[in-house]
Amino acid sequence: MSNPFSAGASAIGYIYQVRYALYLILMDENIEKDISIERLDDVAFETNGTATELIQLKHHTKKTAALTTGCSDLWKTIRVWSESINSNEIQLPGTILSLITTGVAPKDSAAYFMKSDLNRNPEKALDILLSFIGSSKSKSNETNYSAFLSLCEDKQLALIQAIYIIDSTPNIAEITDLIKKRLSLATRRSTLNALFERVEGWWLNKIIEHLVDNSIGFVSGFEVQDIINDFSDQLSPDSLPIDYYDENPQSLVDVMINDSLLFVEQLRLLNLDNKTIEFAIRDYYRAFIQRSRWAKDELLFVSELQKYEIKLLDEWDRQFTRINRSIHKISDELVLVEKGLEIYDWMSDSQIYIRKNCTEPYVMRGSYHMLADKPNLCLGWHPKFKERLTKLLEFHQEKSS
């Protein structure tokens, strides 16, 4: 049973508006154009601060939806633009007014003669609209009719001449495929889905910021192009995308810093302060979710990750052995801690990359902490980490059994 109070259709309409705006800016060859959402209209294109095209978007889940002469989609749009003309927000001629709809403009309807094909005839469309108003008994459209009739005859014609109906457009699901088709020019087929997810994610956040700022300003076409190029570079064979450099899970940090996690205990053996341990936990978390996302997006294979960890272990082993050559002669705990800090600082400053151009530090640091968290104690900082942590592991095993 459908819910009469459901906001699903409205939600889909807003998402469609945002997604279609991305499609429009990707399809426009003129990247000097700027785009705004819910400022001058649903979507607006501007050049040097002047609106060149205002767009109303109408999404229907049913393919059979029709843009008839009496439908509310058409008349609400005409009312919006009529009111904008009266308030001098729209200058005609000079502005294109587009109504983009998933519905269909029936043959010989007013909308049919406002399409951009060979049948376009704004004068005939105007006659049909005025005739319809004269015979209509619709109460719901009265406000829409009044707004249109408030325009003088010349402005009525100018408005209809400026309107372009674009019907039978792709729905919210189909538009995704069209966006991907456009993005396919910027990346390899194997990384297309990863590029789409990141571009759309960036776009959604950008539009949210735009709306929170009351739609002041716009999104630059250059900015969209730059972000696509940036993500494309990150998806090249010698790189990987970095998605979580600003991830700061403070609530998780607060929990983990008090848990007996192995990699945290490794740091406590060095008497590190809580702030330094917080940095380590953030690196651990960022690397963990980043590696998981790479695997999900099929950008990084298990064998490649294994090889990277082997490389990290090898480099650590060389440094650990070099720094602790004379460890058997040392019993002073302060000296042992100093040596542990030396190798930990070496790790923090190292530049061991999983791929040549994937240079974000949290990937390496976090991966080292993940290795330091393994129960087989394959890696550590304190010269006697195995001896100290073996006792801790035994204690927890006894406690859990």
C-alpha positions as CSV (number, residue, x, y, z in Angstrom):
1,M,0.0,0.0,0.0
2,S,1.4,3.4,-1.0
3,N,1.8,6.0,1.7
4,P,-0.2,9.2,0.8
5,F,2.1,11.3,3.0
6,S,5.3,9.9,1.5
7,A,7.8,12.6,0.4
8,G,9.5,10.1,-1.9
9,A,8.5,11.7,-5.2
10,S,9.7,15.2,-3.9
11,A,13.0,13.7,-2.7
12,I,13.6,12.0,-6.1
13,G,12.7,15.3,-7.7
14,Y,15.4,17.2,-5.8
15,I,18.0,14.5,-6.4
16,Y,17.1,14.5,-10.1
17,Q,17.6,18.3,-10.1
18,V,21.1,18.0,-8.7
19,R,22.1,15.1,-10.8
20,Y,20.7,16.6,-14.0
21,A,22.5,19.9,-13.2
22,L,25.8,17.9,-13.2
23,Y,24.9,16.3,-16.5
24,L,24.1,19.7,-18.1
25,I,27.4,21.2,-17.0
26,L,29.3,18.1,-18.3
27,M,27.5,18.3,-21.7
28,D,28.1,22.1,-22.2
29,E,31.2,22.6,-24.3
30,N,31.6,26.1,-22.8
31,I,33.3,25.5,-19.5
32,E,33.4,29.3,-18.9
33,K,29.7,29.1,-17.9
34,D,28.8,29.0,-14.2
35,I,25.8,27.1,-12.8
36,S,23.6,27.9,-9.8
37,I,20.9,25.8,-8.1
38,E,17.7,27.2,-6.6
39,R,18.9,30.8,-7.0
40,L,17.4,32.2,-10.1
41,D,15.6,29.0,-10.9
42,D,15.8,25.2,-10.4
43,V,19.0,25.4,-12.4
44,A,20.6,28.5,-14.1
45,F,23.5,29.0,-16.4
46,E,25.3,32.3,-16.1
47,T,28.1,34.0,-18.0
48,N,30.0,37.0,-16.3
49,G,27.1,37.3,-13.8
50,T,24.4,37.4,-16.4
51,A,21.8,34.6,-16.6
52,T,21.8,33.1,-20.1
53,E,19.5,30.1,-19.4
54,L,17.0,29.3,-16.7
55,I,15.9,25.8,-16.3
56,Q,12.8,24.1,-14.7
57,L,13.1,20.4,-14.1
58,K,10.1,18.0,-13.8
59,H,10.7,14.3,-12.9
60,H,8.0,11.7,-13.1
61,T,8.5,8.0,-12.2
62,K,5.9,7.0,-14.8
63,K,6.9,7.2,-18.4
64,T,3.3,7.8,-19.4
65,A,3.3,11.3,-17.8
66,A,2.1,13.9,-20.3
67,L,2.8,17.6,-20.6
68,T,-0.7,18.5,-21.7
69,T,-1.9,22.0,-22.3
70,G,-3.7,21.9,-19.0
71,C,-1.2,20.1,-16.8
72,S,0.1,21.8,-13.7
73,D,3.8,21.2,-14.6
74,L,3.4,23.5,-17.6
75,W,1.3,26.2,-15.9
76,K,3.3,26.4,-12.7
77,T,6.4,26.9,-14.8
78,I,4.7,29.6,-16.8
79,R,3.6,31.3,-13.6
80,V,7.1,31.3,-12.1
81,W,8.6,32.9,-15.3
82,S,5.7,35.4,-15.6
83,E,6.2,36.6,-12.1
84,S,10.0,36.9,-12.7
85,I,9.3,39.0,-15.8
86,N,7.0,41.3,-13.9
87,S,9.7,41.7,-11.2
88,N,12.3,42.4,-13.9
89,E,14.3,39.3,-12.8
90,I,14.1,37.9,-16.4
91,Q,15.1,40.0,-19.3
92,L,13.5,39.1,-22.7
93,P,14.8,38.6,-25.2
94,G,18.2,37.4,-24.2
95,T,17.4,34.6,-21.8
96,I,16.6,31.0,-22.7
97,L,13.9,29.4,-20.6
98,S,14.0,25.6,-20.7
99,L,11.4,23.2,-19.2
100,I,13.1,19.8,-19.0
101,T,10.7,16.9,-18.2
102,T,10.6,13.2,-18.3
103,G,7.0,13.5,-19.5
104,V,5.9,13.7,-23.1
105,A,4.4,16.7,-24.9
106,P,1.4,15.3,-26.8
107,K,1.1,16.2,-30.5
108,D,-0.7,19.5,-31.2
109,S,-0.5,20.5,-27.5
110,A,0.9,23.9,-26.5
111,A,4.0,22.2,-25.3
112,Y,4.4,20.4,-28.6
113,F,4.8,23.7,-30.4
114,M,7.3,25.0,-27.9
115,K,9.8,22.2,-28.6
116,S,13.0,23.0,-30.4
117,D,12.3,20.8,-33.4
118,L,10.9,21.6,-36.9
119,N,7.4,21.8,-35.5
120,R,8.2,24.7,-33.2
121,N,5.6,27.5,-33.5
122,P,5.5,29.8,-30.4
123,E,2.7,31.9,-31.9
124,K,0.5,28.8,-32.3
125,A,1.4,27.7,-28.8
126,L,0.3,31.1,-27.4
127,D,-3.0,30.8,-29.2
128,I,-3.6,27.3,-27.7
129,L,-2.7,28.6,-24.2
130,L,-5.0,31.6,-24.4
131,S,-7.9,29.5,-25.8
132,F,-7.4,26.9,-23.1
133,I,-7.5,29.6,-20.3
134,G,-10.8,30.9,-21.8
135,S,-12.5,27.4,-21.5
136,S,-10.7,26.1,-18.4
137,K,-12.6,25.5,-15.2
138,S,-9.6,24.4,-13.2
139,K,-9.5,26.0,-9.8
140,S,-5.9,24.8,-9.1
141,N,-4.6,26.6,-12.1
142,E,-6.3,30.0,-11.5
143,T,-3.3,31.6,-9.9
144,N,-1.1,30.3,-12.7
145,Y,-3.4,31.8,-15.4
146,S,-3.6,35.1,-13.6
147,A,0.2,35.5,-13.5
148,F,0.4,34.8,-17.2
149,L,-2.5,37.1,-18.1
150,S,-0.9,39.9,-16.0
151,L,1.7,40.2,-18.8
152,C,0.9,42.5,-21.7
153,E,0.4,40.8,-25.1
154,D,3.9,41.6,-26.3
155,K,5.4,40.1,-23.1
156,Q,3.2,37.0,-23.3
157,L,4.5,36.3,-26.8
158,A,8.1,37.1,-25.8
159,L,7.8,34.6,-22.9
160,I,6.5,31.8,-25.1
161,Q,9.1,32.6,-27.7
162,A,11.8,32.2,-25.0
163,I,10.5,28.8,-23.7
164,Y,11.9,25.6,-25.0
165,I,10.3,22.3,-24.0
166,I,12.7,19.4,-23.7
167,D,10.5,16.3,-23.2
168,S,11.1,12.6,-22.8
169,T,14.3,13.2,-21.0
170,P,16.1,10.4,-19.1
171,N,14.8,9.6,-15.6
172,I,16.9,9.7,-12.5
173,A,18.4,6.2,-13.1
174,E,19.0,6.7,-16.8
175,I,20.8,10.0,-16.3
176,T,23.5,8.2,-14.3
177,D,24.4,6.2,-17.4
178,L,24.7,9.4,-19.5
179,I,26.9,11.1,-16.9
180,K,29.1,8.0,-16.9
181,K,29.2,8.0,-20.7
182,R,30.5,11.6,-20.5
183,L,33.1,10.8,-17.8
184,S,34.3,7.8,-19.8
185,L,36.3,10.2,-21.9
186,A,38.4,11.1,-18.8
187,T,39.3,7.7,-17.5
188,R,39.8,4.0,-18.3
189,R,36.8,1.7,-18.4
190,S,37.9,-0.2,-15.3
191,T,37.9,3.0,-13.2
192,L,34.8,4.6,-14.6
193,N,32.5,3.7,-11.6
194,A,35.1,4.9,-9.2
195,L,35.4,8.2,-11.0
196,F,31.6,8.6,-11.2
197,E,31.2,8.0,-7.4
198,R,33.9,10.6,-6.5
199,V,32.7,13.2,-9.0
200,E,29.1,12.9,-7.9
201,G,30.1,12.8,-4.2
202,W,32.1,16.0,-4.7
203,W,29.2,17.6,-6.7
204,L,26.6,16.7,-4.0
205,N,28.8,18.3,-1.3
206,K,29.4,21.4,-3.4
207,I,25.6,21.8,-4.0
208,I,24.9,21.4,-0.3
209,E,27.4,24.1,0.5
210,H,25.7,26.2,-2.3
211,L,22.3,25.7,-0.8
212,V,23.4,26.3,2.8
213,D,24.8,29.7,1.6
214,N,21.2,30.5,0.4
215,S,22.3,29.8,-3.2
216,I,24.5,32.9,-3.3
217,G,27.2,32.6,-5.9
218,F,27.6,29.7,-8.3
219,V,29.6,26.6,-9.2
220,S,32.2,27.3,-11.9
221,G,32.4,25.2,-15.0
222,F,36.2,25.4,-14.7
223,E,36.0,24.0,-11.2
224,V,34.0,21.0,-12.3
225,Q,36.5,20.4,-15.1
226,D,39.5,20.7,-12.7
227,I,38.0,18.2,-10.2
228,I,37.4,15.7,-12.9
229,N,41.0,16.0,-14.1
230,D,42.2,15.7,-10.5
231,F,40.2,12.5,-9.8
232,S,41.3,11.1,-13.2
233,D,44.9,11.7,-12.3
234,Q,44.4,9.9,-9.0
235,L,42.9,6.9,-10.9
236,S,45.9,6.6,-13.3
237,P,47.8,3.2,-13.1
238,D,50.6,4.7,-11.0
239,S,48.3,6.4,-8.4
240,L,45.2,5.8,-6.2
241,P,42.5,8.2,-5.1
242,I,42.8,9.8,-1.7
243,D,39.3,10.1,-0.1
244,Y,39.7,10.5,3.6
245,Y,42.5,13.0,4.2
246,D,40.1,15.2,6.3
247,E,38.3,12.3,8.0
248,N,38.4,13.0,11.8
249,P,36.5,10.4,13.8
250,Q,36.9,12.0,17.2
251,S,34.3,9.8,18.9
252,L,36.1,6.7,17.6
253,V,39.5,8.2,18.7
254,D,38.1,8.7,22.2
255,V,37.1,5.0,22.4
256,M,40.2,3.5,20.8
257,I,42.6,5.5,22.9
258,N,41.2,3.8,26.0
259,D,41.0,0.3,24.5
260,S,43.8,-2.3,24.8
261,L,44.4,-2.4,21.0
262,L,47.8,-3.8,20.2
263,F,49.0,-0.8,18.1
264,V,47.9,1.6,20.8
265,E,49.8,-0.5,23.4
266,Q,52.8,-0.4,21.1
267,L,52.7,3.4,21.4
268,R,52.2,3.3,25.2
269,L,55.4,1.3,25.5
270,L,57.1,4.5,24.2
271,N,55.4,6.7,26.8
272,L,53.9,8.8,24.1
273,D,51.4,11.4,25.0
274,N,47.7,11.1,24.2
275,K,47.9,13.7,21.4
276,T,50.5,11.7,19.5
277,I,48.5,8.5,20.0
278,E,45.4,10.4,18.6
279,F,47.3,11.2,15.5
280,A,48.2,7.5,15.1
281,I,44.6,6.4,15.6
282,R,43.4,8.8,12.9
283,D,46.1,7.5,10.5
284,Y,45.1,3.9,11.4
285,Y,41.4,4.6,10.7
286,R,42.0,6.6,7.5
287,A,44.2,3.9,6.1
288,F,41.8,1.2,7.1
289,I,38.8,2.7,5.4
290,Q,40.9,3.9,2.4
291,R,42.2,0.4,1.7
292,S,38.8,-1.0,2.1
293,R,37.4,1.4,-0.4
294,W,40.1,0.7,-2.9
295,A,39.4,-3.0,-2.6
296,K,35.6,-2.4,-3.0
297,D,36.2,-0.2,-6.1
298,E,38.6,-2.9,-7.5
299,L,41.3,-0.3,-7.7
300,L,43.7,-2.3,-5.5
301,F,44.1,-6.1,-5.5
302,V,44.9,-8.2,-2.5
303,S,48.2,-9.3,-3.9
304,E,49.3,-5.7,-4.4
305,L,48.4,-4.9,-0.8
306,Q,50.3,-8.0,0.4
307,K,53.3,-6.9,-1.6
308,Y,53.1,-3.4,0.0
309,E,53.0,-4.8,3.5
310,I,56.0,-7.1,2.8
311,K,57.9,-4.0,1.6
312,L,56.9,-2.1,4.7
313,L,58.0,-5.0,6.9
314,D,61.3,-5.3,5.1
315,E,62.1,-1.6,5.5
316,W,61.1,-1.7,9.2
317,D,63.2,-4.8,9.8
318,R,66.3,-3.1,8.3
319,Q,65.8,0.0,10.5
320,F,64.9,-2.0,13.6
321,T,68.0,-4.2,13.2
322,R,70.3,-1.2,12.6
323,I,69.1,0.8,15.6
324,N,69.1,-2.2,18.0
325,R,72.5,-3.7,17.1
326,S,73.7,-3.5,20.7
327,I,70.4,-4.0,22.4
328,H,71.6,-7.1,24.3
329,K,73.9,-4.8,26.3
330,I,71.2,-2.4,27.3
331,S,68.9,-2.7,30.3
332,D,68.1,0.9,31.0
333,E,64.4,1.4,30.2
334,L,64.9,5.1,29.2
335,V,67.5,4.1,26.6
336,L,65.2,1.4,25.3
337,V,62.4,3.9,25.0
338,E,64.7,6.3,23.2
339,K,65.6,3.6,20.6
340,G,61.9,2.8,20.2
341,L,61.2,6.5,19.6
342,E,64.0,6.7,17.0
343,I,62.5,3.9,14.9
344,Y,58.9,5.3,15.4
345,D,60.1,8.7,14.2
346,W,61.8,7.0,11.2
347,M,58.5,5.4,10.3
348,S,56.6,8.7,10.7
349,D,59.0,10.5,8.3
350,S,59.4,7.7,5.8
351,Q,58.1,7.9,2.2
352,I,57.3,4.4,1.2
353,Y,54.4,4.6,-1.3
354,I,52.0,1.9,-2.3
355,R,52.1,3.4,-5.8
356,K,54.5,6.0,-7.2
357,N,52.1,8.9,-7.2
358,C,50.0,7.9,-4.2
359,T,51.9,10.0,-1.7
360,E,49.4,10.7,1.0
361,P,51.2,10.0,4.4
362,Y,48.3,8.5,6.2
363,V,48.3,5.5,3.8
364,M,51.8,4.4,4.9
365,R,51.6,5.5,8.6
366,G,48.2,3.8,9.0
367,S,49.4,0.7,7.2
368,Y,52.3,0.5,9.7
369,H,49.9,0.8,12.6
370,M,47.7,-2.0,11.1
371,L,50.8,-4.2,11.0
372,A,51.6,-3.2,14.6
373,D,48.1,-4.4,15.5
374,K,48.5,-8.0,14.2
375,P,48.4,-10.6,17.0
376,N,51.5,-12.4,15.5
377,L,53.6,-9.4,16.6
378,C,55.3,-9.1,13.3
379,L,56.3,-5.5,13.9
380,G,56.8,-3.0,16.7
381,W,58.7,0.0,18.0
382,H,60.0,-0.7,21.4
383,P,63.2,-2.9,21.2
384,K,61.5,-5.5,23.5
385,F,57.9,-5.1,22.1
386,K,57.5,-8.9,21.6
387,E,58.4,-9.7,25.2
388,R,56.2,-7.0,26.6
389,L,53.1,-7.6,24.4
390,T,53.3,-11.4,24.5
391,K,52.4,-11.1,28.2
392,L,49.6,-8.7,27.4
393,L,48.2,-11.1,24.8
394,E,48.4,-14.0,27.2
395,F,46.5,-12.0,29.8
396,H,43.7,-11.2,27.4
397,Q,43.5,-14.8,26.2
398,E,43.2,-16.0,29.8
399,K,40.6,-13.3,30.5
400,S,38.4,-14.3,27.5
401,S,38.6,-18.0,28.1
